[in-house]
Amino acid sequence: MVLLIGSASCRRADPQEKPANIELVEEASAEGKVSGGSLNAFFPKDEGDWDVIYTQEKEGFSQAKLEKDGAEVATLSVSDFSENAAGRAKFEASTMKIAGLAAQARGKKGTVVLAGRFQVSVRSKDNSFTEDDRKAWIQKFDLTGLQALAN
Amino acid sequence: MGLFDFLFGSKKPVEDPQIKRDEEGRTIANYVDELPGSGITVLALKSLDFVAPGQWDNITNFDSMVKKVTGEEDPDFLSEIRTKALELYADPAQGYQTGLNVYQLVDKADKALGTAALASKVGEKVKLLSFLDKLTPKADTTQTIDLSMKLVCEIIAFTKVNGIPGDSFGDFVKALAEYEGEAKIRMAGLIAFDGLVPLGPDFVEKARNGLGNLSPDQLAENTTFKRIERFVPGNVLGDKLDFVQNGFDSVSGWMSGFVSDNDLSVGKVTGKIGDYIEGADGKLDYLGAFLDVSTNYFEHTGTQSMASRLIDRAVNEV
């Protein structure tokens, strides 16, 4: 499967392999999972005092920390649940919706939504970052773009 | 259930026998649960607390770590996170096994000497003088390579966990500035115990020059390099030497900055460690050799780092 991702903001774009002004073509693995680096395109962007710093980019998974004024306040992640039926099934019981998507609390510090085959998770690392903040930051992901990725 | 567990109760959760393990048949929880809560390594690391006051919590129980890293309390949720972390560790493609492996290989402690040193304690202090005959200070070239091997190991572990190319020096240096907790203490140990104490205040320049003059053959003969050679990027020895030199160059500015930002000096380090080791200030080369053989501070904190990164990921994937 080949994914075409427009306007990808790849942090380590290698100019020789990934020219800046053309579409970024990422080859997915044999199992159909997306590389972590190409998931970064769907994350919220830096804004004002807020910085998004990528920390783990694996096949079918990407994670970043969200910093405010240089201090870590939350973790942001996207995880491919295409092979995680039990994980997807949890959302069937959802009563909460964020941006029209089935959403759930994960423990007392996490909020997740299922966007297509991807679980988008925001977890508080600092008490100042509330559940409302988590819901707001989930909506800063490109949830539509994630849902549009082919199954 | 063994007789011991039957009589005294088992502290550890019973693992699903189906849970996957690494080549040694171990889980990440096994490695964390076996870390010592005391001993020379822990004392040495505690002496560096002033670099990151109160940040290093010597967690030696995986379940406590799951709670601390996630801030969660619900037992079912914690158990789910634990299982996910164990699964992620067991998959070699995820990079955590390699990370842990390099930390283990780069840092081989002589446990017998550490035990003997503790047994000889007078009051709270280990007497360095009583071990001089068992210690051989390293030549500067060997120490320079050993220092750079630990750095290389940190770069490899960082890139493996982050899932980025092995030569991402720029990303690594940026991340170093944000190291905290056990990772920051590990870097303080690197600079203090493998830099300042054995090589002196100008260790960065000394090591840079030493590495600049190093031949591929000299690198190949180094015992520490031999242990981690297969993980060092590069097809041929010359490429691996380039990687070591470039890796060291890329962090040398950060190391000098770390020394000045934390007001680190040979005197300060020996003064702090003097709380635990008597005679630390007189014979620096022997103190360096003693710390080298009696501690595994890199492996100890490296294991804690790997486990906490795993947990930090696992909680997002349950």
Interface residues (C-beta under 8 A of the other chain):
Chain A: R11 R12 G36 G37 I53 Y54 T55 Q56 E57 K58 E59 F61 Q63 T75 S77 S79 N84 G87 R106 G107 K108 K109 G110 Q119 S121 R123 S124 K125
Chain B: T70 G71 E72 E73 D74 F77 A93 Q94 G95 V161 N162 G163 I164 P165 S168 D171 E178 R309 D312 R313 V315 N316 E317 V318
